[in-house]
Amino acid sequence: MRPETTGKLYLIGAGPGDPELLTVKAVRVLRECDVILYDRLVSREILKYARSDAERVYVGKHQGEQEITQQAIFELIARHSLAGRTVGRLKGGDPLVFGRGAEEWAVALEHGIEVELIPGISSAIAVPGLAGIPLTFRGVSQSFAVITAHCREGSTEDWSRYANVDTLVVLMGVANRAFLAQSLIAAGRRGDEPAAFIENGSLPGQRIVVSSLAGIAEGRIDVCSPAVLVIGDVVNLLSRLAPGPPVQSAQALEPRP
Ligand SMILES: C[S@@+](CC[C@H](N)C(=O)[O-])C[C@H]1O[C@@H](n2cnc3c(N)ncnc32)[C@H](O)[C@@H]1O
């Protein structure tokens, strides 16, 4: 602890889940931290890289039921850093990809706190890749976009923006999956376009559910969070890059009445 000075905030990406996908720099920096504020999707094994005397604070939020508000997290960062402590803000994937890391960065700067980003491997790219779905592939996909479906049900969003992207990656897309798929089809994406949910990517419980976009729109897909949804013809590469079980496990439900 450095009580005489203002501390420092490290925004640290924890990667998609597999603890070995943490960066070397993240491991080094975790040893420097006096306090670790960690999220729900951070593998607990990663916390072993923190010093034994470091304070470990869980600040995870569940979709729907907020356990701790974002404002409370801002306050924790400010309080610990202004007390001269080095704070490690450990977030799943990369802190700046749908992780509110940039907001925490800005708030810390407003308080005069030094900030350093330690990027992480984002689930948006690594989870499909590990499953055998590359986001780009010569002749199949020349572009991709990463979007979130969180809080979008009933929104007046212009979905046509996503109609012409070759590969669409959706984070936080489990709960609103049917609405999302219906909206994308209405905006011009093909109903027979292949799609895959990758649940618990990079972790022992990884499961892949392959469908068509129409199958998702009709509520025929059973999937649990966390999962990355990939939509596009690159999904067909699964059979070439990761053939056979245990990688593929499709589970389709009967259409909802
Ligand atoms: C709040 S966002 C944070 C994304 C994170 N910053 C990143 O770069 O991966 C959480 C979403 O990431 C995706 N996700 C994170 N880890 C995952 C994993 N191991 N397997 C599948 N999806 C994952 C899910 O869509 C989940 O709902």
PDBQT file of the ligand as one rigid body, heavy atoms in Angstrom, charges set to zero:
ROOT
HETATM    1  C1  LIG A 301     -20.924  -7.816 -20.351  1.00  0.00    +0.000 C 
HETATM    2  S1  LIG A 301     -20.385  -8.670 -21.807  1.00  0.00    +0.000 S 
HETATM    3  C2  LIG A 301     -18.659  -8.487 -21.566  1.00  0.00    +0.000 C 
HETATM    4  C3  LIG A 301     -17.812  -8.862 -22.754  1.00  0.00    +0.000 C 
HETATM    5  C4  LIG A 301     -16.334  -8.845 -22.453  1.00  0.00    +0.000 C 
HETATM    6  N1  LIG A 301     -15.882  -7.530 -22.130  1.00  0.00    +0.000 N 
HETATM    7  C5  LIG A 301     -15.500  -9.412 -23.598  1.00  0.00    +0.000 C 
HETATM    8  O1  LIG A 301     -14.711  -8.683 -24.224  1.00  0.00    +0.000 OA
HETATM    9  O2  LIG A 301     -15.596 -10.613 -23.820  1.00  0.00    +0.000 OA
HETATM   10  C6  LIG A 301     -20.683 -10.346 -21.327  1.00  0.00    +0.000 C 
HETATM   11  C7  LIG A 301     -21.015 -11.219 -22.518  1.00  0.00    +0.000 C 
HETATM   12  O3  LIG A 301     -19.831 -11.706 -23.119  1.00  0.00    +0.000 OA
HETATM   13  C8  LIG A 301     -20.050 -12.984 -23.627  1.00  0.00    +0.000 C 
HETATM   14  N2  LIG A 301     -19.136 -13.939 -22.963  1.00  0.00    +0.000 N 
HETATM   15  C9  LIG A 301     -18.182 -13.641 -22.085  1.00  0.00    +0.000 A 
HETATM   16  N3  LIG A 301     -17.491 -14.745 -21.740  1.00  0.00    +0.000 NA
HETATM   17  C10 LIG A 301     -18.019 -15.764 -22.427  1.00  0.00    +0.000 A 
HETATM   18  C11 LIG A 301     -17.737 -17.155 -22.526  1.00  0.00    +0.000 A 
HETATM   19  N4  LIG A 301     -16.751 -17.729 -21.828  1.00  0.00    +0.000 N 
HETATM   20  N5  LIG A 301     -18.499 -17.906 -23.338  1.00  0.00    +0.000 NA
HETATM   21  C12 LIG A 301     -19.479 -17.368 -24.065  1.00  0.00    +0.000 A 
HETATM   22  N6  LIG A 301     -19.797 -16.058 -24.014  1.00  0.00    +0.000 NA
HETATM   23  C13 LIG A 301     -19.071 -15.266 -23.219  1.00  0.00    +0.000 A 
HETATM   24  C14 LIG A 301     -21.502 -13.329 -23.374  1.00  0.00    +0.000 C 
HETATM   25  O4  LIG A 301     -22.262 -12.916 -24.491  1.00  0.00    +0.000 OA
HETATM   26  C15 LIG A 301     -21.781 -12.472 -22.177  1.00  0.00    +0.000 C 
HETATM   27  O5  LIG A 301     -23.158 -12.227 -22.018  1.00  0.00    +0.000 OA
ENDROOT
TORSDOF 0
